[in-house]
Amino acid sequence: MNRGQCEIARHVERVVAAVEKGGLLSRHPAQDRLARSWQRSLSKYQVDPGLATVPQVVTPQELREHRDRLDAFMRIARDGLDRLHAQLLPSNYCVLLTDATGVTVDFRTVPSLDKEFRAQGFRDGTRWSEMEEGTCGVGTSLVDGQPILVHRDEHFRSHNIGFTCSSAPIFGIDDRPLAVLDASALHSPENRDSQMLVFQMVIEKARLIEDAFAFHSLRDHWILQLGRTPELMTVHTDYLLAFDDMGLFVGGNRRARQELLQRPGRHIQTLSDLFDCSASDLLAAAHARPGQAIPLRITDNGERIFGLLRAPDVRRRAAQALPPSSTDPNACSESRGFSHLSTGDSRVRTNVQRALKVANRDIPVMLLGETGTGKEAFAKAVHDCSSRHKQPFVALNCAAIPESLIESELFGYRDGAFTGARSKGARGKILQSDQGTLFLDEIGDMPLVLQSRLLRVLAEGEVQPLGAEQPIPVKLHIICATHQNLPALVEEGRFREDLYYRLNGAVFILPPLREREDIGDVIDRVLAEEVRAMGREGLRLPPETREALMHHSWPGNIRQLRHAMRYACAICDSNLLHTAHFPPDLFFGPRLNGARLAPEATPVIAAPHTPALETPQAPLKEKDLRLRERMLETLKRHQWQVTVSAQELGMSRATFYRKLARLNIVPPNRRDF
């Protein structure tokens, strides 16, 4: 038996002695709580004290669900988490925040020890409940509802006996646990007292986070900050009490609820029940001495205390007075985002109304529609109307970049990562969009291997550039777009199912221009924009030209309309735009039937009678052989017309050409090359 096995055996014997024979863990005030926790761990939860495996981790989808439930709280807690981490980082402590089930929803590591921390289970998504880990800082503080220090072999499970963990629960204004703040180290002195300073720092930060969230939760009401030292009121608050316009208490922080509102023998409901003044007296005093502490006296014991009054959030009160569609505090500004888009079509208007509601939520957006329907413009509008509008909006067209370059474009690279790399490296699109929005156009064309890497970025909130040793934390909002049928691609194994469900949080279908109820308004708006850009303010459309444009099929949608209008404005010598001024193929050339090209209008790979070279140069996998056979059959049926063949197979032209090269499908007219 090696040293590690001996240590585990001794720990198991000690657990059994403590639980079954009443042996003491150690002689300190928390021993009774720890002993009860060991009893629960063995008898109630039946955790194996000798189990040396790493703690369980939830799936990325489950982690997202845990985070979504704490979205507002996590935004408020983040600053406290960062400050505690900065204080403890020199001593090699990681800092983590779990939800009320013990799942880690936010984590700050020690960069130099990150691999070691992860190997021991300290990461986002780890489960630290007492039911699964036995006695530990997070799990036991959740069960007891009190802060606790669990030091080294006070942990129940042998895997954890080298750690020291200081944990403090955080409660909501309803007295239910919201989260646990924890600071842990992999290595520490044996003396338990060496951790008392860290333990107190965790307790203090947890209380500050709890008070900040109480303030946030009660911000619609009058809030009275109370303290015994007026000079410290601006930086330190003992109590928070909230009341309505009638002076009726509606809540407070935990200390105020326990020490002021739940006084023995008293039924306290209003300000005058607690203090020797009414709500109107307090408001008058605050108005007379704005920003200054107001002396108050507690009626039942005569104790003097000082208060600062904070008025309700008038913006939220105003929002609550609006119709229901405008009351969402996370809704964004339509005028800032969508004002430049035509919204006369009922489907477009519904899309805009929904987008306004989700823009400030942590919900990925997926845009579906034919090419040219304005997916990037819609994505930019969602970004511009959100709270991220001052942060970067970064777009990447996955179909426009060669497969070999997409990875470096998206994830970036360090200097010397590959031959030809820039000497100083490059920040990829993901890092460029940190704190802002990343728009991935034609997401269906992203190679499978990069889909896996993107999924990891979304799940873990960090990106590792090519050639880099450490991942970099990143926070961004994802909007993706495609004209392809992604569920069909999932069925064919060409798109990851887990990534699909990660990206399609809010789906918007953009109608083609030919089906829009406001096609006339779109034509007028595009004309006005192009006329203004060229300085041709006198140009206008006669009724017959406008009618012809309105009845055109527009397979290229708004993009095609804009290019056609720009061309007409450029060549027109008069003030009237006639059909003759538009590109020759628009009205008089080959016509498009919906989104499908007629054979004579499609770029064609010439097909002489010489057979194509259909034998690949290198062995292909069975799946690739089946795809190659389908592509060849489709090309032959359409006389080697690439555009029509790509559309039938649900690919963009760029993807189709890449697969032609990879599968060594050589057109008949190029066999000599």
ABEGO torsion letter per residue (X at the ends): XBAAAAAAAAAAAAAAAAAAAGBBABBBAAAAAAAAAAAAAAAAAGBBAABABBBBBBBAAAAAAAAAAAAAAAAAAAAAAAAAAAAAAAAGBBBBBBBAAGBBABBBBBAAAAAAAAAAGBBBGBBABAAAAEBBAAAAAAAAGBBBBBBEAABABAAAAABBBBBBBBBBAAGBBABBBBBBBABBBABAAAAAAAAAAAAAAAAAAAAAAAAAAAAABBBBBBBABAAAAAABBABBBBBBAAGBBAEBBAAAAAAAABBBGBBBABAAAABABBAAAAAAAAAABBGBBBBBBBAAAGBBBBBBBBBBBAAAAAAAABBAAAABAABBBAAAAAAABBAABAAAAAAAAAAAAAAABBBBBBBBEBBGAGAAAAAAAAAAABAAAABBBBBBBAAABBAAAAAAAAAEBBBGABBGBBAAEBBBAAAAABGBBBBBBGAAABBAAAAAAAAAAAAAGBBBBBGBABBBBBBBBBBBBBABBAAAAAAAGABBAAAAAAAAABBBBBBBAAABAAAAAAAAAAAAAAAAAAGBAABBBBAAAAAAAAABAGAAEAAAAAAAAAAAAAABABABBBAAABBAAAAABBBBBEABBBAAABBBBBBBABBBBABBABBBBAAAAAAAAAAAAAAAAAGGBAAAAAAAAGBBAAAAAAAAAAAGBBBAAAAAX
